[in-house]
Amino acid sequence: DNFGTNNYTVYEGNRLKTISGFTNSSYDYDANGNLKSDSQKNITLGYNFLNLPQTVSGSQNLSYTYSAAGEKLKKQSGGTTTDYVDGIQYTNGNIDFIQTEEGIARNSAGSYSYEYNLNDHLGNVRATFYKNPNTGQLEVLQRDDYYAFGLRKEPVAKAGLNKYLYNGKELQEELGQYDYGARLYDPVIGRWNVIDPLAEKMRRYSPYNYGFNNPIRFVDPDGMQGTDWVKKGNKYLWDDRVIDQKTADQYQGTNSEYIGKQAQIATKKTDGTTVGAINLNSDGSATNAETGENASKSISGQLSIEAKTLKPDAFGTGLSINAGAGLFYQGLQISAGFFSEGEGPGQAFFTVGTPKTPLFFDGSISAQALVGKSNSNTFDLSGDGRSYGAGAGPISGSFSQGLNKQGKVTNNIIGVGPSIGAKYTGGGSNTRTYTVPFWIPFTFSAAAGRFLH
């Protein structure tokens, strides 16, 4: 593509100071090893206490705002303000799009158009398409190709609005760099702007390198240590002595393949049909990608998993206030309360239920103590579910289940407590639960109290 080559000419330790070729620049760093100036781009960067970029000045003027945990909340570029709120992205106070599992739902004057991404094996978005509302046909909105270290090929095969590209990370167009959350990455020179926070565990590699300098094979989702999964035949195993192919050969034999810190592997039938996936996690556990359950072998039984640890099933307790009214197919049940796994503030929840069969009668009010078990290592009560209950006079009981998008059970909760009235919902109710962190209602209550006072 007539780029030629780059010469990485001057280093100071692991810090690249000068580069020449199709990129001609000099770099300077702060005391923590964070890149603070790039002469070719004519930018100066400032960082917060988490070594996250906070300001960019010079040819570009940007500012970033983060939570105390380092989560990006806001970006300001000129007169444009972008807010990031749990997968919902706002531009100048208006919803721009909502991220989905397969792409985004883009807002257009209050109506939403679903756009879908096609990714390669590294998570790079290669094409974005949607169903044209006028023709009813699929239409490609954007198509991208990349050089090995993530630089977009120009001219772009088909330009569009999607900025989540290489590894699915957001392109900071003003800088030509990708935001990986923990660090910014420059695909032109194949280096991070900030050192690896676990650099001392990988002393044979530069703390600025991307993917062990092998981006065709490795993905670096968070810029941290690349341990520790190895493949031997049909077995995937965790070995915390392994950090690269050399140590995999040393400890597991030359027939082993170093996988990396984390990966997702497809599970297939004997005829090659893909039936699911398993997540090999960075903590040494393996979980079903669909349900979050511990995975010791694949769905098809063709692969085996030897994990460092199993994620324990989560248990939790809570309280709820419940009320219902209805007969046969006509009725409504509501429930509100809180639920906690024993660590952190837990979740405040609100549930609405409607009859799913004619075996439904409810004219009761109750308070119940709750105890439950999740099929994974955490509870998420939000979403669809089903519930069953019975009671008469002073006591009532209930049994509820949370369901994932495939209709599989994710958690089971039993409730029992005093009641007034009677109910029988043996045929079950379809439910929908909404949750917020438990401290939020108290925050609003306290704020309202101060205001009224």
Secondary structure, 3 states (H helix, E strand, C coil): CCCCCEEEEEEECCEEEEEEECCCEEEEECCCCCEEEECCCCEEEEECCCCCEEEEEECCCEEEEECCCCCEEEEEECCEEEEEECCEEEECCEEEEEECCCEEEEEECCEEEEEEEEECCCCCEEEEEEECCCCCCEEEEEECCECCCCCECCCCCECCCCCECHHHCEEECCCCEEECCCCEEECCCCEECCCCCCHHHCCCCCCCECHHHCCCCCCCCCCCCCCCEEEECCEEEECCCCCCHHHHHHHHCCCEEEEECCEEEEEECCCCCEEEEEEECCCCCEEECCCCCECCECCCCCCEEECCCCCCCCEEEEEEEEEEEEECCEEEEEEEEEEECCCCCCEEEEEEEEECCCCCEEEEEEEEEEEEEECCCCCCCCEEEEEEEEEECCEEEEEEEEECCCCCEEEEEEEEEEEEEEEECCCCEEEEEEEEECHHHHHHHHHHHHHHC
